[in-house]
Amino acid sequence: MSVDELVPGTVSIDPEVLETVARLTAQKVDGVLRLAEKSDVEKLLGLGHKSVEVDVREDGAVAVEVHIIARPNLSLLHLGRDVQQEVTRAIQQIIGMQVLEVNVYIEDVDFSAEEDDPSSES
């Protein structure tokens, strides 16, 4: 049997797997300090959002939302586009699903990260 032959049955990928791929990919993009997480109060009240949300449409296509905290002193527009491109690439290559959209929400820029980075000193 060759690899290209169809085998009876189905393949199901849990949306949490897609979230994991998107989360790990976004965290590796240069300029992303961390993902934006819910505060303890938001968790308790059921408010806020997850740092990565994935919606699998009926046709199997994927829509992704990623909430990030950015490093200072960089183009936020370019950062957002880099995250979009990398998350799309990862889902298409690793999972093999079509990506309709990747919406990136830059929740904050953490300037304290600049103070903690010894390479930013003059």
N, C-alpha and C positions, 0 to 999 in steps of 0.2 A: 504494500500500500504506500503510495507516495504522499508527501506532505500536503500536496494541493488537493487531494481527494476529500470530498465531504464525508463526514462521519455522522451517522444519525445521532441526534441529541441536541441539547442546547448548552450554551455557555452563558452564565450569568455573572456579572461583575457588580458587586455591592457598591452603592454610591460612596460608602466610607473608604473604599479602596481609591476611588477617584479623588476624594478629599485628601487622602494621605499623599498621593502623587502630587497634587497641586500644592499642598502645604510644604512638602520637602523641597519641591522645585522653587517655589517663591522664596523660601528662606535662603537659598543658595545664590540668589541674584545679587550681584554687587550693588550695594546701596540700600538694601533692605536690612534694617537693624534687627527687627523681629516682627512677628505677626501681632496684630492688635487683638488682645483677648478681652473677654468680658471681665468686668470688675466683680468682686464677691457679691456686692449688693445687686448688680444686674442679674447674676446667676440665681440668687435667692428669690428675686422677684420675677424671674423668667423674662427679663427684658434684654435688650441689646441683640447682638448677633454673634454667630460663630466666626472665627477668624477666616475660615474657608467654607463656603457653601457651594454645593453642586446640585444642579437640577438636570436630571436625565429626562429628556422629552420622549414622547411616544414613539417618534421615529428613530430613537437611539442616539440622537445628537445631544451634546452636552453644553450647558451654560454654567459658568463658574463665577463666583464672587470671591475676591481676595481682599482682606483688610490688613494693611501693613503700617508699620512705623518706620519712617525713613531716617537714614543718616543725614546729617546736615551737609551743606555746601555742594549740592549736586542738583542737576535738573530733575525736578519731580516729574515733569512730562516724559522725559526720556526714561526715567526709572519705571514709571507706569507702563510704558510701551515695552520695555525689556521684560517686565513681569508677564505681560500679556503674551509676548512671543515665546518665552520659555515655558510657561504653563501649557500653552497650546501645543508646542512641540512635544513636550513630555507626554501629555495625554494621547496625542496621535501616535507617537512612536511606541510607548510602553503598553498602552491599553488598546490602541487601534480604533478608537472612536472619533467621530467627527466632532469638532468643537465649533459651536455657533458663535459664542462670545465669551470673553474673559473680561469682567468688570473689576477694575482695581480701585480700591478706596484707600487713599493715603490719609490715615486718621491723624497722624501727627509727625512732626520732625523732632527727634530727640537730640537737642544740643548738648546735653550732658555727655553723650557718647563722644563728642568731639573733645571734651575736657579729659575724658578717661583714656583717650587714644594718644600715646606718647609720640606717635609719628606725626601728629598735627602740631607739635610745638615747633616754634621757629628758632 
